[in-house]
């Protein structure tokens, strides 16, 4: 299906015919069991979710104009395949859902590839929904709503993007302050042993996509996109990591740069000019997690895996990421959750969640996000354990007055069966400034499929009182089966 689009007039006619097929349901009030820490609410969406719906790099959530949009894999009739659905929650609290449409008007289906092929979306300033799906080293698979805000009118428009035929992977999206849409991806050039980092822009004035830059590239290396955030000043904060050619789960050199669309310039955390493409030797204010003594790109440990940005207005509060030291045999140990912040002259790093402190059989997983507002930074992580032979997970919320004092912890939602993955956004305007909206996907919590939750976590302007981390994750210990059941 990639590379085909239909004329806009045909797409609009198809969208009009499809509106009646969109399901609209009233949102159920969250139950007592779904309430989190002091005012947090967690609501389960009334839609089936495929067990393939999990990733660490994605952006399946957007909030704009008082509407929350959530994209997810939904079970398809054919085994080992899924559809991609987008649900929208309006101001009335009701959910409307639609699928991405094939040329014949049916729901398009995609191969299951858990962790690789999940959807990322962004809604531009005109309300158009952009969706990038099932992109793991394949040409563009891009869909766009024919009618602004209408989740039932999303049809393929892959041919509208530049660099046709280039294998693309791990799309991560953001909306500019001017309403333009951006997508960051890894682009593959296997003949040159290069998989580079690329940034593209959708101009709402011309309704056209263009390539902004190949921002990171080096022969013999692969870029892994992590996060893309836009500050209130319009600058784009770009986060990625490196792996030796060609690919693997254990990566290195957590890297950060800033792109200014007003003049096309790139800068590091210190504000020094960078020339794109940035390489693994950039060092300094680009690399927030450098090599440890004796480490090289050829080793598997110590290792970096998954990272997210926290912006407070137009300032970088820090980077939350998952990091493992090496065991005696040279393989990665359990993964801690770390936080790195730029203090004006150097990166300062600290541990948020020490995996060793969780106890035997409990570890963090490749699911993170971070937000910051009013001087308080939040790190969201997922912790996993086994109870009575069953894998269970808990979303953990950690808070800190940015750069000052320790982290305070609380659970978000209930213990779930199977993997959980998350995404978070902070509302940036109006009375809800600083309120976090979360997407929480539990891949195996239902009897036949996964589940999806919408969470709202208000802010008070100060960190929560919190609980000891050991208490927050108590339901994941072998000796706590009754608490988790």
C-alpha positions in Angstrom: 0.0 0.0 0.0 2.9 2.4 0.5 3.5 4.9 -2.3 -0.2 5.2 -3.4 -2.6 8.0 -2.7 -5.9 9.0 -4.1 -6.8 12.4 -5.5 -8.0 14.8 -2.8 -11.6 15.0 -4.2 -11.9 11.2 -4.1 -10.6 11.1 -0.6 -13.1 13.7 0.6 -15.9 11.8 -1.0 -14.7 8.6 0.6 -14.5 10.3 3.9 -18.1 11.5 3.7 -19.2 8.0 3.0 -17.2 6.7 5.9 -18.4 9.0 8.7 -21.4 6.8 9.4 -19.1 3.8 10.2 -17.2 5.6 13.0 -18.2 4.4 16.4 -19.1 6.9 19.1 -19.4 5.8 22.6 -19.9 7.5 25.9 -17.0 7.4 28.2 -17.5 5.4 31.4 -16.7 7.1 34.7 -13.4 5.8 36.1 -14.0 3.3 38.9 -12.5 3.6 42.3 -9.9 1.0 41.3 -8.9 3.2 38.4 -8.1 6.3 40.4 -4.5 6.9 41.0 -2.6 9.3 43.4 -4.7 12.2 44.7 -6.9 13.2 41.8 -5.3 11.1 39.0 -7.9 9.4 36.9 -7.4 6.4 34.7 -10.1 5.4 32.2 -10.1 2.2 30.1 -11.0 2.8 26.5 -14.0 0.6 25.3 -12.1 -0.7 22.2 -10.3 -4.0 21.5 -6.5 -3.5 21.4 -4.1 -6.0 19.7 -1.4 -7.5 21.8 1.2 -6.2 19.3 0.4 -2.6 20.5 3.7 -1.7 22.3 6.8 0.3 21.6 9.3 2.5 23.4 10.0 5.1 20.7 6.5 6.0 19.4 4.2 9.0 19.7 0.7 7.5 19.6 -0.9 10.4 21.6 -1.7 14.0 20.7 -3.8 16.6 22.5 -5.0 19.7 20.6 -8.0 22.0 20.8 -9.5 20.2 23.8 -9.5 16.8 22.0 -7.3 13.8 22.9 -6.2 11.5 20.0 -4.9 8.0 20.6 -3.7 5.6 17.9 -3.4 1.9 18.5 -3.2 -1.5 16.9 -6.5 -3.3 16.9 -7.1 -7.0 16.2 -7.7 -7.9 12.5 -9.7 -10.9 11.3 -6.6 -12.5 9.9 -4.1 -14.0 12.3 -0.8 -12.2 12.8 -2.2 -9.0 11.4 -3.7 -5.9 12.9 -5.6 -2.8 11.9 -4.6 0.7 13.1 -7.4 2.7 14.8 -7.4 6.3 16.0 -9.8 7.2 18.9 -10.7 10.8 19.7 -12.1 12.1 23.0 -14.0 15.3 22.7 -14.9 17.9 25.3 -18.2 16.0 26.0 -16.1 13.0 27.2 -17.3 10.7 24.4 -14.9 8.7 22.3 -15.1 8.4 18.5 -13.0 5.8 16.7 -12.1 5.1 13.1 -9.6 2.9 11.3 -7.0 3.7 8.6 -8.7 3.0 5.3 -7.5 1.0 2.3 -8.3 2.2 -1.2 -11.5 0.1 -1.3 -12.8 1.7 1.9 -12.1 -1.3 4.1 -9.8 -1.1 7.2 -6.2 -1.5 6.1 -4.3 -4.3 7.8 -0.6 -4.7 8.7 1.7 -7.5 9.9 2.2 -7.8 13.6 5.7 -7.0 14.7 5.6 -6.1 18.3 7.9 -3.2 19.3 8.7 -2.3 15.6 5.6 -1.5 13.7 3.5 0.6 16.0 1.8 3.9 15.0 2.8 7.5 15.6 0.4 10.4 15.0 0.4 14.2 15.0 -2.5 16.7 14.5 -1.4 19.8 12.7 -2.6 23.4 13.3 -5.5 23.0 10.9 -6.7 19.8 12.6 -5.5 17.4 10.0 -4.5 14.0 11.5 -1.2 12.6 10.2 -0.4 8.9 10.9 2.8 6.9 10.3 2.3 3.2 10.7 4.0 -0.2 10.3 7.3 1.3 9.3 10.2 -1.0 10.1 12.8 -0.6 7.3 10.1 -0.2 4.6 9.2 2.8 2.4 6.8 5.4 3.8 3.4 4.2 5.1 1.6 7.4 5.8 -2.1 8.2 6.2 -3.8 11.6 6.6 -7.4 12.6 7.5 -9.3 14.1 4.5 -11.4 16.1 7.0 -9.8 18.0 9.9 -10.3 16.2 13.2 -12.2 13.4 11.6 -10.8 10.0 12.7 -13.1 8.2 10.2 -11.6 9.9 7.2 -7.9 8.8 7.4 -6.7 7.5 4.0 -3.3 6.8 2.5 -1.1 9.6 1.3 2.4 8.0 1.2 3.3 9.4 -2.2 3.2 12.9 -0.8 6.4 12.5 1.1 9.9 13.0 -0.3 12.7 10.4 -0.5 10.4 7.7 -2.0 11.7 4.2 -1.9 14.1 4.8 1.1 13.5 2.3 3.9 12.2 4.2 6.9 12.0 3.1 10.6 10.7 4.4 14.0 8.7 7.5 13.1 8.4 10.1 15.9 6.2 13.1 15.5 5.7 16.7 16.9 3.6 19.8 16.1 5.4 23.2 15.7 4.2 26.3 17.4 3.1 27.5 13.9 0.9 24.4 13.4 3.3 22.7 11.0 3.8 18.9 11.5 7.2 17.2 11.9 8.3 13.6 11.7 11.7 12.2 12.7 12.7 8.8 11.3 15.7 6.6 10.7 16.4 6.3 7.0 18.3 3.3 5.7 21.1 3.3 3.0 22.3 -0.2 3.3 24.6 0.0 0.4 26.6 2.7 2.3 26.2 0.9 5.7 24.4 4.0 7.0 21.0 4.3 8.7 20.8 8.0 9.4 18.5 10.3 11.3 16.1 12.4 9.2 13.7 15.3 9.9 10.7 16.1 7.7 8.2 19.0 7.8 4.6 19.4 6.7 3.9 23.0 5.8 0.2 23.9 6.5 0.5 26.9 4.2 1.4 24.8 1.2 0.0 21.4 2.4 3.3 19.8 1.3 6.0 17.7 2.9 9.7 18.5 2.6 12.9 17.1 4.1 14.4 19.5 6.7 17.7 17.7 7.1 19.7 14.5 7.5 20.6 15.6 11.0 22.7 12.6 12.1 24.7 10.2 9.9 28.0 8.3 9.9 29.2 5.3 7.9 29.0 2.1 9.9 26.4 3.5 12.3 22.6 3.3 12.9 20.5 6.1 14.4 17.7 5.2 16.8 15.1 8.0 17.1 13.9 8.5 20.7 11.9 11.8 21.0 11.0 15.0 19.3 9.6 18.0 21.3 8.8 21.6 20.5 9.5 24.4 22.9 7.3 27.4 23.3 9.8 29.4 21.3 9.3 27.1 18.3 12.6 25.3 18.4 12.7 21.6 18.0 14.5 19.4 20.6 15.8 16.2 19.0 16.8 13.1 20.9 18.4 9.9 19.5 21.0 7.2 20.2 23.6 5.3 18.2 24.3 1.7 17.4 27.1 0.1 15.4 26.0 -1.1 12.0 23.4 -2.4 11.5 21.0 -2.8 14.4 20.6 -4.3 17.9 18.9 -3.8 21.3 22.0 -2.5 23.1 22.8 1.1 22.1 25.2 3.9 23.0 25.9 7.6 23.1 22.5 9.2 24.0 22.5 12.4 21.9 20.6 15.7 21.9 20.4 18.7 19.6 18.2 21.7 18.9 16.8 22.8 15.5 15.6 26.3 14.9 13.1 26.4 12.0 13.4 30.2 11.9 16.9 30.1 10.4 17.5 26.4 9.8 20.3 26.2 12.4 21.4 23.4 14.7 22.8 23.8 18.2 24.0 21.6 21.1 22.9 22.0 24.7 25.4 24.8 25.3 24.0 26.8 22.4 27.1 26.2 20.2 26.5 25.8 16.5 26.4 22.3 15.0 26.8 21.3 11.4 24.4 18.6 10.1 24.7 15.7 9.8 25.9 15.3 13.4 28.3 12.3 13.9 29.0 10.0 16.9 32.2 12.0 17.6 30.3 15.2 18.4 30.7 14.6 22.1 30.5 17.4 24.6 27.2 19.1 24.9 25.6 16.7 22.3 26.1 13.4 24.2 24.2 13.3 27.5 25.3 9.7 28.2 28.9 9.1 27.0 30.9 5.9 27.0 32.1 4.6 30.3 35.8 3.8 30.7 36.7 0.8 28.5 33.4 0.9 26.6 33.3 1.1 22.8 30.7 1.0 20.2 31.5 -2.7 19.6 30.5 -3.8 23.1 27.0 -4.6 24.3 27.4 -3.2 27.8 27.2 -0.7 29.4 24.2 0.2 27.2 21.5 2.7 26.6 17.9 1.9 25.7 14.9 4.3 25.3 15.0 8.0 26.2 12.5 10.9 26.4 12.7 14.7 26.7 11.2 16.8 29.4 10.7 20.5 28.3 9.5 23.2 30.6 8.3 25.9 28.3 11.2 26.6 26.0 13.8 25.2 28.4 15.2 21.6 28.5 14.5 20.3 32.0 16.3 17.0 31.2 16.4 13.6 29.6 14.9 10.5 31.2 16.5 7.3 29.9 17.1 3.6 30.6 20.7 2.5 31.2 22.4 -0.7 32.2 26.0 -1.1 33.6 28.0 -4.2 32.6 27.9 -7.4 34.6 31.1 -9.4 35.3 30.7 -11.4 32.1 30.4 -8.2 30.0 26.6 -8.4 29.3 24.2 -5.8 30.4 22.9 -5.8 33.9 19.4 -4.7 34.9 18.3 -1.4 33.5 18.1 1.7 35.8 16.1 4.7 34.9 18.4 7.8 34.8 18.0 11.5 34.4 20.5 13.8 32.7 20.2 17.6 32.8 22.4 20.3 31.3 23.6 22.7 34.1 25.0 25.3 31.8 28.4 23.8 31.4 28.1 20.0 31.6 25.6 17.2 31.7 24.7 16.1 35.2 23.4 12.5 35.6 21.5 10.8 38.4 19.6 7.6 39.0 15.8 7.8 39.3 15.0 4.1 39.6 17.8 1.8 40.8 16.9 -1.6 39.4 18.9 -3.3 42.2 16.8 -1.7 44.8 13.6 -3.2 43.3 14.5 -6.7 44.6 15.2 -10.0 42.8 13.1 -10.7 39.8 11.9 -7.1 39.3 13.3 -4.8 36.5 12.3 -1.8 34.5 11.2 -2.2 30.9 11.6 -0.2 27.7 8.8 2.1 28.4 9.4 5.7 29.4 8.2 9.2 29.1 8.8 12.6 30.8 7.1 15.9 31.3 8.0 19.2 33.1 6.0 22.2 34.1 6.2 24.9 36.8 9.7 23.7 37.7 8.6 20.2 38.5 9.8 17.3 36.3 8.0 13.9 36.1 9.5 10.7 34.9 7.1 7.9 34.0 8.4 4.3 33.8 7.2 0.8 33.8 8.4 -1.8 36.3 7.9 -5.6 35.7 7.9 -8.6 38.0 6.5 -12.1 38.1 3.8 -13.2 40.5 2.7 -16.9 40.5 4.5 -17.4 37.2 2.6 -14.5 35.6 4.3 -11.4 34.2 2.8 -8.3 35.8 3.7 -4.6 35.4 3.1 -1.3 37.1 3.4 2.2 35.8 5.5 4.3 38.2 5.4 8.1 38.4 8.5 9.9 39.8 8.6 13.6 40.6 11.3 16.1 41.4 11.6 19.8 41.7 13.9 20.0 38.7 17.6 19.6 39.7 16.8 20.0 43.4 16.3 17.1 45.9 15.4 13.5 45.5 12.7 11.8 43.5 9.2 11.0 45.0 7.2 8.1 43.7 3.6 7.0 43.2 1.8 4.3 41.2 -0.3 5.3 38.2 -3.2 3.0 37.7 -3.3 -0.7 38.8 -1.0 -3.6 38.3 -1.6 -5.1 34.9 -1.0 -8.5 33.4 1.7 -8.5 30.6 3.7 -5.7 29.1 2.7 -2.0 29.4 3.8 0.8 27.2 3.2 4.5 27.8 3.2 8.0 26.2 2.7 11.4 27.9 1.8 15.0 27.0 1.5 18.1 29.1 -1.3 20.6 28.3 0.5 23.8 27.6 -2.3 26.5 27.8 -5.3 27.6 29.8 -6.3 26.4 33.2 -4.9 23.0 32.6 -1.4 24.1 32.1 0.9 21.5 33.5 -1.8 18.8 33.6 -0.4 15.5 32.1 -2.4 13.3 29.7 -1.1 9.8 29.4 -1.6 6.9 27.0 -1.1 3.5 28.8 -1.2 0.3 26.7 -1.3 -3.1 28.5 -0.6 -5.6 25.8 -1.9 -8.7 27.5 -4.2 -7.7 30.3 -7.4 -8.8 28.6 -8.6 -12.4 28.2 -8.3 -12.3 24.4 -6.6 -8.9 23.7 -4.8 -6.0 25.2 -6.3 -2.9 26.8 -5.7 0.8 26.5 -6.1 3.5 29.2 -6.4 7.3 29.1 -5.0 8.9 32.3 -5.1 12.5 33.5 -2.6 13.5 36.1 -3.0 17.1 37.5 -0.2 19.2 38.8 -0.2 21.4 42.0 3.1 23.2 41.3 5.1 21.1 43.8 6.2 17.5 43.9 3.9 14.9 45.4 4.5 13.7 48.9 5.1 10.2 47.4 5.7 6.8 48.8 8.8 4.6 49.0 9.5 3.0 45.7 9.5 -0.5 47.3 5.9 0.1 48.4 4.8 1.4 44.9 6.0 -1.8 43.3 5.1 -4.2 46.1 2.4 -5.9 44.0 5.1 -7.2 41.6 7.0 -9.3 44.1 6.6 -13.1 44.3 5.5 -12.8 47.9 2.7 -10.3 47.1 0.5 -12.5 44.9 -2.6 -11.6 46.8 -1.9 -7.9 46.5 -1.4 -8.2 42.7 -4.4 -10.5 42.2 
